[in-house]
Amino acid sequence: MNKLILLCLALTLGFSSCVSKKQYDELQMSTQAKLDEAQKKMSQHNQEINRYAERLAECERREAVVITRVEAAQAQVKQANDQIADLRKQRDQQATQVGDLTVLSQGANQNIGNTLKQLEGKDKYIRLLQNAKSKADSINLALAVNLKQVLRDGIDDQDVDIKVDKTVVYINLSDKMLYKSGSYQITDRAGEVLQKIATIAKSRPNLELMVEGYTDNVSINTNCIKDNWDLSVLRSTSVVKALQNDYGIDPNRLIAAGRGEYNALADNATAEGRSTNRRTRIILLPKLNEFYDLLDPTKIPE
């Protein structure tokens, strides 16, 4: 009887020990899973912080470029003002020396006056150019920042590249996002980015959109496409038609152009380089009449 009791006690203790170890293992696995999830979220946050840091650095670089240009224009204005001051000083000195003798001829005095007027006109035109350049730079920078904010959600950064170049803003779009391989047919995924670009374009009716198609140097010859020139033009035309027909952009603001395999950004000797060169560029540029209005001397700000 005693042996039977001892045996039952031993089985009970063994069973209790097994249940405790299982609970411990489950707790340990649950804790490890939560730790792994926290580490994953931390890694994602770090990546997001790095992306924001890169964007901030790019904005700061562009701001530095704008400041440099403005400082150069201000230096030209200062130089013109110094010339005007020197001529006025010379005229005053000559007039003082001549005094009542009136040796300074009326013609010479008139020439000096004309020179001063010319320099004053030059000073006004320099200010006009400075204001036009500052206005264009500010508009383009704001447009680029706006585009980046609109396009960043849900789109791979490698497929979209937004830059400010001189007087225009342009967007490079990879071919894998816009077209089917070796084709000029627009993909469903392309609609997302084109719709966002169209929204920005509609809010700025004073801009025209030039769509340029580019290819790599791999030859193509099919029943529908004769060569890379054909492919680049057909791709740009497909984007233009989509912006007009699907997203309501006025066709009078649209320009389609093909650049073929030329004006490459990278070496076509590698697969990565060819992928970079296969792109479509959408350029947002001011209308020519409005650009010339900025340079109209009759519209110089007082």
C-alpha positions in Angstrom: 0.0 0.0 0.0 2.8 2.4 0.9 4.5 1.6 -2.4 1.4 2.4 -4.3 1.0 5.8 -2.6 4.7 6.6 -3.3 4.2 5.7 -6.9 1.1 7.9 -7.3 2.9 10.8 -5.7 5.9 10.4 -8.0 3.6 10.4 -11.1 1.8 13.5 -9.8 5.0 15.4 -9.2 6.3 14.4 -12.7 3.1 15.6 -14.4 3.2 19.0 -12.5 6.9 19.4 -13.6 6.0 18.8 -17.3 3.2 21.4 -17.3 5.4 24.1 -15.7 8.1 23.6 -18.3 5.6 23.8 -21.2 4.2 27.1 -19.8 7.7 28.4 -19.4 8.6 27.5 -23.0 5.4 29.2 -24.3 6.2 32.3 -22.3 9.7 32.3 -23.6 8.5 32.0 -27.3 5.9 34.8 -26.8 8.5 37.1 -25.3 11.0 36.4 -28.1 8.3 37.1 -30.8 7.5 40.4 -29.2 11.2 41.3 -29.0 11.6 40.4 -32.7 8.6 42.5 -33.6 9.9 45.5 -31.6 13.3 45.2 -33.3 11.7 45.1 -36.7 9.6 48.3 -36.0 12.8 50.0 -34.7 14.6 49.1 -37.9 11.7 50.5 -40.0 11.7 53.8 -38.0 15.5 54.1 -38.4 15.1 53.7 -42.2 12.4 56.4 -42.3 14.6 58.8 -40.3 17.4 58.2 -42.7 15.1 59.0 -45.7 13.9 62.2 -44.1 17.6 63.2 -43.3 18.5 62.7 -47.0 15.6 64.8 -48.2 16.4 67.5 -45.7 20.1 67.6 -46.9 18.9 67.9 -50.5 16.6 70.8 -49.7 19.5 72.5 -47.8 21.8 72.0 -50.8 19.3 73.6 -53.2 18.7 76.5 -50.8 22.5 77.1 -50.8 22.5 77.2 -54.6 19.6 79.8 -54.6 21.5 81.9 -52.0 24.7 81.8 -54.1 22.8 83.0 -57.2 21.1 85.8 -55.4 24.4 87.0 -53.8 26.0 87.0 -57.3 23.1 89.2 -58.7 23.4 91.5 -55.7 27.1 91.9 -56.3 26.3 93.0 -59.9 23.8 95.6 -58.6 26.4 96.9 -56.1 28.9 97.2 -58.9 26.5 99.2 -61.1 25.6 101.5 -58.1 29.3 102.1 -57.5 29.8 103.1 -61.1 26.8 105.5 -60.9 28.2 107.0 -57.7 31.7 107.5 -59.2 30.3 109.2 -62.3 28.2 111.5 -60.2 31.2 112.4 -58.1 33.3 113.1 -61.2 30.5 115.4 -62.6 30.2 117.3 -59.3 34.0 117.8 -59.0 34.2 119.1 -62.6 31.3 121.4 -62.0 32.9 122.8 -58.9 36.2 123.4 -60.6 34.7 125.2 -63.5 32.4 127.3 -61.3 31.2 130.5 -62.8 33.5 130.1 -65.9 31.1 127.6 -67.3 34.0 125.9 -69.2 32.2 122.6 -69.1 30.3 122.5 -72.4 26.7 121.8 -72.5 27.3 118.9 -74.8 29.8 117.2 -72.5 27.5 117.7 -69.5 24.6 116.2 -71.6 26.8 113.2 -72.4 27.5 112.6 -68.7 23.8 112.8 -68.0 23.1 110.3 -70.8 25.7 108.0 -69.4 24.1 108.2 -65.9 20.7 107.5 -67.4 22.1 104.4 -69.2 23.7 103.1 -66.0 20.5 103.7 -64.1 18.7 101.8 -66.8 21.3 99.0 -66.5 20.8 99.0 -62.7 17.0 98.6 -63.2 17.5 95.8 -65.7 19.9 94.0 -63.4 17.2 94.3 -60.6 14.7 93.0 -63.1 16.8 89.9 -63.9 17.5 89.4 -60.2 13.8 89.5 -59.3 12.9 87.2 -62.2 15.6 84.7 -61.3 14.6 84.8 -57.6 10.9 84.3 -58.5 11.7 81.4 -60.9 13.9 79.7 -58.4 11.4 80.1 -55.6 8.6 78.8 -57.8 10.6 75.8 -59.0 11.8 74.9 -55.5 8.3 75.1 -54.1 7.0 73.0 -57.0 9.7 70.3 -56.5 9.0 70.1 -52.7 5.2 69.8 -53.5 5.8 67.1 -56.0 8.0 65.1 -53.6 5.3 65.3 -50.9 2.6 64.2 -53.3 4.6 61.4 -54.9 6.4 59.9 -51.9 3.5 57.9 -50.6 3.2 54.4 -52.0 5.8 54.8 -54.7 9.3 53.4 -54.7 11.9 56.2 -54.6 14.1 54.3 -57.1 11.3 54.6 -59.7 10.8 58.4 -59.3 13.5 61.1 -59.3 12.6 64.8 -59.0 15.1 67.5 -59.8 15.4 71.2 -60.3 17.6 72.1 -63.3 18.1 75.8 -64.1 14.6 77.2 -64.9 12.6 73.9 -64.9 11.5 71.0 -62.7 11.6 67.5 -64.1 10.6 64.1 -63.0 12.4 60.9 -64.2 10.2 57.8 -64.2 11.6 54.3 -64.7 10.3 52.3 -67.6 9.4 49.3 -65.4 6.9 51.4 -63.5 5.3 52.9 -66.7 5.4 50.3 -69.4 5.3 46.6 -70.1 8.7 45.2 -71.1 9.7 46.2 -74.6 6.3 47.9 -75.1 4.8 51.4 -75.0 1.6 50.3 -73.3 0.9 52.1 -70.0 0.7 49.8 -67.0 -2.0 50.0 -64.3 0.7 51.0 -61.8 1.6 54.0 -64.0 -1.8 55.5 -63.4 -1.1 56.2 -59.7 1.9 58.4 -60.4 0.4 60.1 -63.5 -2.7 61.0 -61.6 -0.7 62.7 -58.9 1.4 64.6 -61.5 -1.8 65.7 -63.3 -3.2 67.0 -60.0 -0.2 69.2 -59.5 -0.3 70.3 -63.2 -3.9 71.3 -62.9 -3.1 73.5 -59.9 -0.5 75.4 -62.0 -2.1 76.2 -65.4 0.8 78.5 -66.3 3.1 75.5 -66.8 3.6 73.3 -69.9 4.4 69.6 -69.7 7.0 68.1 -72.0 7.2 64.3 -72.0 10.5 62.8 -73.2 11.0 59.1 -73.9 14.5 57.5 -73.5 15.7 53.9 -74.1 18.9 52.0 -73.6 21.1 51.0 -76.6 19.7 47.5 -77.1 18.3 47.3 -80.6 14.6 46.6 -81.1 12.7 45.7 -84.3 9.2 44.4 -84.3 6.1 44.6 -86.4 5.0 47.8 -84.5 8.4 49.2 -83.5 11.2 49.8 -85.9 14.0 51.0 -83.6 14.7 52.8 -80.3 13.7 56.1 -81.8 10.3 54.7 -82.5 10.0 53.2 -79.1 11.0 56.4 -77.3 8.5 58.5 -79.3 5.6 56.0 -78.8 6.3 55.8 -75.1 6.2 59.6 -74.7 3.1 59.8 -76.8 1.4 57.1 -74.6 2.0 59.2 -71.5 0.8 62.4 -73.2 -2.4 60.7 -74.3 -3.0 59.3 -70.8 -2.6 62.8 -69.3 -5.0 64.2 -71.8 -7.7 61.4 -72.0 -7.5 59.9 -68.5 -6.6 62.8 -66.3 -8.0 65.9 -68.1 -4.8 67.9 -68.9 -5.4 70.5 -71.7 -3.5 69.1 -74.8 -2.4 72.6 -75.6 -0.1 72.3 -72.6 1.4 68.9 -73.6 4.5 68.2 -75.7 5.7 64.7 -76.7 9.3 64.0 -77.6 11.5 61.0 -78.2 15.3 61.0 -77.4 16.0 57.3 -78.4 19.1 55.8 -76.8 20.9 59.1 -76.7 21.5 61.5 -73.8 22.2 58.5 -71.6 22.6 59.0 -67.8 24.7 55.8 -67.3 26.9 53.3 -69.1 24.9 50.9 -71.2 27.6 48.2 -70.7 25.9 47.0 -67.5 22.3 45.9 -66.8 22.0 48.5 -64.0 23.1 51.3 -66.4 20.7 50.2 -69.1 17.9 50.2 -66.5 18.8 53.7 -65.5 18.7 54.9 -69.1 15.3 53.4 -69.8 13.2 56.2 -68.5 10.6 58.8 -69.2 11.1 62.4 -68.2 8.2 64.8 -67.6 9.5 68.4 -67.6 7.4 71.2 -66.0 8.4 74.4 -67.7 6.9 77.9 -67.9 5.1 79.0 -71.1 7.4 81.1 -73.3 5.2 84.2 -73.3 5.1 84.2 -69.5 8.9 83.7 -69.3 9.5 86.7 -71.6 7.1 88.7 -69.5 9.5 88.3 -66.6 12.2 89.9 -68.7 10.1 92.8 -70.1 11.9 96.1 -69.2 8.5 97.9 -69.1 7.6 95.7 -66.1 10.6 96.6 -64.0 9.5 96.9 -60.4 10.0 100.4 -58.9 
